[in-house]
Amino acid sequence: MSPTASALLLTAPAATPLVIAAAYALTGLRTRRPVPVPAPVTAKGPVLVAEAPAVQEAPARRPADRAGLLSPVVILLCGSLLAAAVVDDGPRTAYSGLLRADALTAWMLLVVGAVAVVACGSAPAYLSGERAAGRADAGTVWRYHALVQAFLAAMCLAVVTADLGVLWVAVEATTIVTAFLVGHRHTRTSVEAAWKYVVICSAGIALAFLGTVLIYYAARQAGIGEAWALDWPTLVARADRLDPAVTRLGITLVVLGFGAKAGLVPLHAWLPDAHSQAPAPVSALMSGVLLSVAFAAVLRYRVIADAALGPGFTRVLLAGIALLTLALAAGLLLAQRDYKRMLAYSSMEHMSLIALAAAIGSPLALSAALLHIAGHGLAKSVAFCASGRILQIVGTTRIGRVRGLLARAPLLAGAFTGAVVALMAFPPFSLFASELGIARAGFAAGQRLGWVTAVALLLVLIAFAALAARTARMLLGPGPGAPTEENPSALWPLALGLAACAALGVTTGPLTDLLHAATRAIGG
């Protein structure tokens, strides 16, 4: 692959959503301009200005909702081409190493693109329902599309950059953009959730910034040049020169900071509020892929920490955080009465399993973690998009007030059921294979990690029981009134996401080599 082609493939995943976001923003501004209306003329002459409105709003036009699907398609295409290139020829770089693609980059781009297809494909039907209910107008719809595209651009930049400083900037950009999306409805609860999200995630990002500064300081003290002191491949190659004390503190702050964006304790409290108040497709993106992008940053730093400090430090740190998060998620799932918050706590459960796999650190565990990232992203995006349509049908997120979904909207209820079944790690979905791989790796890693894995599996069973009981309560029983008419355009993204999740559970097919290469890239 030529340098020009590499630069194009590395630039397009972030540049394309930015261009589309700008187009949405400019079009939205143009359509919101007031249009002067000339005074009507009668037989007696023109009507006085006081008798007719001087200005009339331009008629609201529905935006080209489907144009938002262009970005996921470009991201998937670039991820696929980069995957083929890095598996055959190794990492690709552009702009003097500022952008870099290895197997982990390609894997994450494919995950971002796949989840975005489900979320952006579900957006037109969701927004149509919001417009019909009077909760959205042309201006809010244009703003929604522009912010979602900017969100995708920030996540792609975080994935393709090799500079840890740019990585921090990109993750911080996701906080700024998604804060407006969380408060999209401008209700009291959504604005409160947005502020809570900004405050807690900003505190986490501040910790990550301080940790990044400490890693930079350790790199400069080790003789690494200023221009390369935050370059990830350089830090990995020279990690044995880093000061252990400074590196230990820096890694701890980074894990806590980016762990806040990944929904891990102690800075996790934003997650259920933000995911329950954001528009359903945005919740799908946040839960399905933003959490994983943040944890991919932790995986990058873990490679540096293991080379500088040995694997024991990150193993204890990540295992402790994973168990605490899993215990909290399981307990809150038992007491949950809101189905969108239930899905949010389920995200905490699955991110803790990925953190546990990273703590184990064997090739099997890391492969299972990457597979779990993909499977969880697909299943959770389907679950949240389906929950948004359920909310539009029943008008409430309270589990106790939802009955007979299978009778009322059988196709939608079937998609929601399939997503929850996937999240409970039933075969043939990929989460069954990934959770089995994590368990096998944990029991094979020694007695201490074996006990940790056993406790984690017990907590997973508790979460399983809570999800099953609450979902069954929503689905079963007679439906109130006649069945609801279902929109086929709202269902194809859900079916596609479930099919992809099931296909990954049967075989990784052409992604097998990429999965193994990504595992090696993060130290497996």
N, C-alpha and C positions, 0 to 999 in steps of 0.2 A: 504494500500500500504506500502510495506517495505521501510526502509530508503535507501537500496541499489537501489531499483527500482526508488525511488524519485530522488536520485542522478543521475542515468542514464538518466532519462527523462529531468532533468534540464541541464545536461551537453551536451547531444546529439545535441540540436538545434544549439549551437555555435561550438561544436567540429567537427561535420560532415562537414560543409562547409570549416572549416580550413584544415581538412585532404584532402578534394578534391582540395582545392586551392593549397596545397603543391604538390599534385600529378600532377596537371596541370603545375605548375611551373617547376617541375623536368623533366617532359616529354618534355616541351617546350625547356628547355636548352639542352636536349639530341638530339632532332631533329635538332637543329640549329648548331650542331657541324660540321665543315667542314670535308668532307670525301676525303681522298687522292685518286687520280685516277692514276693507274699505266700507265706508258708510253706505247703506242701501239707498237707492234712489227711488222715489215714488212719483206719482203724477204731480204732486205739489212741490217736488224738488227733493233735494237730499235731506235725509233725516238728520236732525241735530245730533251732535256727538254725544250729548248727555243722554240721548234716548237709545244709544247702541253701545255695546262694549267696544273700547278702542283697541283692545288686544285680545286675541284668542289663542290658547295653547295649540300648538301643532298637534294633529291627531296622533295618538300613540301608535307606533308601529312595532310589531313583534320583531325582535332581533333575529339575526340568522343564528339560531341556537346551535345548529349542527356544525357551524364553522369552528366551534370549540373543539370538535373531534379531530381537527387537523393536527393539533399539538401532540396528543397521545400517539397518533399514527407516526408522526415524525420521530418521536422519542423511541417508539418500538423499532422503527426501521434503523435508526442510528445505533440503538443498542444491539440489534441483531448483526449489523455489519461490523461493529466493533468487537462483538463476541467472536465472530469468525476470525478477525484479524489477530486478536490478542491470544487466542488459543493456539494459532499456528505460528505467529511471529513474535509474541511477547508484547509488553506494554507499548502503547503509542502515546506520543507527547506532541504538544503544540505550544506556540508562544513562549519559547525558551523554558519549557517545563511547567509553566503556570497551569495548563490543563494537561491531564494525564488520564489515560484509560488503561486499567488492568482488568483482570477477570472479575474482580469485585465490582468495579465501576460498571462493566457491561451487565452484570447480574442485576444490580440495583436499577439501572436504566430500564431494563426489561420489566422489573417489578413496578416502577413508577409508571411506565407506559401502560401496562396491563390494568392497573388499578384506575388510572385516569380514563381509560376507555369505558370502564363500568360507570365511573362517576359522571363523566361528561356525557356519556350516552344516556344516562338517566335524567340529566338536568332539564332537557326540554319539557318532558312530561311533568316533572316536579314544578318547574316554573309556571307552566300552563295552569296547574292546579292552584298555585299561589295567586296568579292573576285572577283566576275565576273567583277565588275567595276574597279578593280585594286586599290582599296582603302585599301585593307587589304592583308596581306600575312600570312604564317603559324605562324611566330613569334608574330605578333600583335594579332592573334586570340587566341593563347595560353595565352598571357598576359591578354587579355580581360577576359577569363574564370577565371583565377586565381584571378584577382581583384574583379570580381563579387562575387565569393565565399567568399572572405575575407570580402566584403561588407555585405553579408548576415550574416556572423559570428558576425561582430561587432554589427549589429542591434539586433540580438538575444541575445547577451550578455547584451545590454542595457535594454532589456525587462525582462530578468530573474534575474538580480542582485537585491539584496536588499540594497546594499551599495551605497550611493549617490556619493561617490568618484569614485567607479568603473563605475557607470552610466556615470559620466562625461568623464572618460577615453574612454568608449565605443563610446560615441557620437563624441568625438574628433577623434577617429579612423575612423569613417565613413567619416569625412572631409578629412583625409589624403588619404584614398583609393579612394574615388570618385573624388578627384582632378585629379588623373591620368586617370580616366575613362572619365571625362569631356573633357580632352585634348587628347583623344584617337586618333583622326585623325591627330594630329600634324599640323593642319592648323593654320594660324595666328589668325583667329577668335576663334577657339577652345582653343588655348593656352591662349589667352587673357581672355576668359571666365573662364578658370581654375584658372588663377591667381586672377581674381576678386573674384571668389568663395572662394579661400583660404584666401585672405585678409579679406573679410567681415565676413566670418564664423569664422575665427580665432579671430576676434575682439569680435564677439558674444560669442564664447566659453570662451574667456578670462573673459568676464563679468560673465558668468555662473560659472567659476572657483572662481572668487572673491566672488560671492554670496554663493557658497558652503563652502568656507573658513569661511565666516561670520556665516553661520548656524552651522558649527562645533564649532566656538568660543562660540556662544550662548549656544550650548549643553554642552560644557565643563564648562561654567560658571554656568549652571544649575545643575551641579553635575553628569552629565552622564559620564560614564567611557570612556577612550580614544578609546577602541576597539569598542564601540557602539555609538560613537558620530555622526556617519553618517549612522547608521542603520535605515532604514525607519520605520519599526514597532516600534522601541524604541522611535524615535522622535515623531511619532504620539501619542504614549501612554503618553509621558511626555511633549507635546507641551505647556501645560499651564505654565510650569516652564521657558520657554525661555524668554529672555529679549525682550520686544516688539519693542524697537527702533532698535536693531540690527537685529531682525528677519524681520522687515519691510523692511529695506535696503537690506538685503540678498535676500528676496523673489523678490523684484523689479529687482535686478540684474539677478537673475536666470530666471525670466520670460522674460526679454529682451534678455538674452543670448540664452536660448533654443528657444525662439521665433524667433531668427534669423535663426536657422535651420529649423523652421516650416514655414518660409516664411512670418512672420508677421512684420509690421513696428516697428521700423524704419530701421532695418538692413535686408531689403528684396531684395535689388537691385541685389544680385547675382542670384536670382532664374530664371528670364527669360533668362538670358544669358547662364547659366549652362544647363538648361533644353532644350534649343534650339540647343546647340552644342553637347551635349552628344549623344552617340548611343541610338537609340530609346528604346531598352529594358532597358538601364540604366536610361533613363528619366522616364520610367514606374516605376522602383523601387524607384527612388528619389521622384517623385511626389506622387506615389501611397502609399508608406509606410514609407519612411524616414521622411517626414514631420510629419506623425502621430506618429512615434516613438519619435521624439523630443517633440511633444506636450504631449505625454503620460508622459514624465518627468515633464512637467508643471503641469499635473493633480496630480502627486504624491506630488509635493511641495505645491499645492493648499490645500491638506488635512492638511498639517502641518500648513500652514498659517491660515486657517479657525479655527483650534483648538487653535492657539496661539493668534490671533488678532481678531477673529470674521470674518464672511463672507463678511462684508462690504468692506474691503480693496481690496481683490482680485476681488470682483464684479466690483468695479469702474475701477481698473487697466485693467482687461481683457475686459470689455465692451468698454472702450476707445480705446484700441488697435484693437479690432475687428471692430469697426466702421471706424476707420482710414484706416485699411487695406482694408475693403470692398469698401469704397469710392474710394481709389486709384485704386483697381483692376477694378472696374466698369468703371472708367474714361479711363483707359488704354485699356480696351477691346474695347471701342468705337472707339479708334484711331488705333487699331492694324491692321497691314497688313501682318503679318507672322503667319501661322497657328500653328507652334510649340510654338511660344511665346504666342499666344492666349491661348493655353492649359495651359501654365505656369501661366498666370494671372488668369485663371480659378481656378487653385490650390490655389492661394492666396484667391480668393473669398470663396472657400469651407473651408479653414482653418480658415478664419475669422468667418464663421458660427459656426464651432466647438468651437472657443474661446468664442463666444457669448453664446453658450449653457453652457459652463463651468462657465461663469459669472453669468448666471441665477441660476445654482446650484441645482435646484430641481431634484428629482428622474426622472421625465419625461424628463427634459432637458438633464441630464447626460446619460440616456438611449438613447435618440435621438443622442447625440454626438457620442457615441460609435458605434451606427448603421451607422451614417454618415461616420465615419472613415472607416468602412468596405465597404460601398457602394461606397464612393469616390475612395478608393483604387482600387477596381475592375474596375469601369468605366474608371478611368484615365489611368490605365495600358493598357486597351484595346485601348483607344484613342491614346496614345503615340505609342504603337506598330503598330497600323494601320497607323499613320502618318509617321513612318519610312519607311514603304513599299510604301506609296504614294510618299515620297521624291525620292525613288529609281526609281519609274515609271516616274514621271514628271520632276525630276531633279531640282526642286526649292521649296522653302518654302513660296514663295510669294503668297498670296491668290489671287491677281489679275491675276496671270498667270496660275491658275488651273481652268479648266472648264470641265464639262461633266464627272465627275468621275463615276457617276452611269452608264453611257453608256460605259465608257472605262474599268472599273473594277467593275462590279456590286456587287460581293460578298464582296470585300474589302470595297467598298463604303458603303455597307449596314452595315458592322461592325462598321465603323467609325461613320456613322449616328446613330446607336444604342447607341454608347458610348456618343455622344454629347447629344442625347435625354435623356439619363440617367443623364448626368451632369446638364441638364436643369430641372431635378426633375419631369419628367413625370412619371405617373404610367405605368407599374407595378413596376418600378425599386425602390430600397430601398431608394434612396435619396428623393423620394416623401414623404415617410412615415417619414423619419428623419427630413426633413425640416418642415413638418407639425407639428411634435412633438415639434420642437424648437419654432415655432411660437406660438403654444398653451401654452407652458410653459412660454414664455415671456409675453404674454398678461395676464396670470394668476398670474404673480409674483408681480404685483403692477403697479401703474401708471407710475413711472419713467422707469422701465424696459419695460413697454408697449410701451412707446414712442420710446425707443431705438430699440425695435423689429420692430416697424412700419417703422422707418427710414431704418433699415436693409432690410426689405422686399422691400422697394422702390428701394434700390440700387441693390438688387437681380434681380428685374424686368429689370433694365437697362442692367445688365450683360446678362440676358436671351435674350434680344433683340439683343445685339451685337453678341452673339454666334449664334443665329438663322440666322441672316442676312449673316454673313460671311460663315457659313457652307453651307447655301443654294447656295451661289454664287459659291462655289467649286463643289457642287454636280450636279447642274442642267445645262441644255444646251447640245448641241451636243458634243460628244467626238471627239477629234482630231485623225483621223485615225481609224484603226481597233481596236476592243477590245483587251486588254492585256491579255495574258495567265496568269491565277491565280494559285498559288501553294497551293494545299489543306493543306500541312503541315504548312503553315503560317497562316491558318485560324482557325484551331481547337482551339488554345489557346484563340483566340478572342471570338469565339462562347461560349466557356466554361466560360470565364469571364462574358460575358453578361448574360448567363443563371444563374450563381450564383447570380449576382446582382439583377436580376428579381425575383429569388426565395426568396431572403431576403426581397424583397418588398412585397411579398405575405404573407409569414409567416417566423418567425425565427425558427419554429419547435423545434428540440432538443437543439437549442442554446438559447432558451428563459430563462431557469434557469441560464445559464451562464451569459447572458446579465444582468439579475437582480442582480446576485451576484457581477458582476463587477461594477455595479452602486453603490451598497452598499460599495464596497471596496474603492471607491473614494469619499465617503461622501454623496451619494445620498440616 
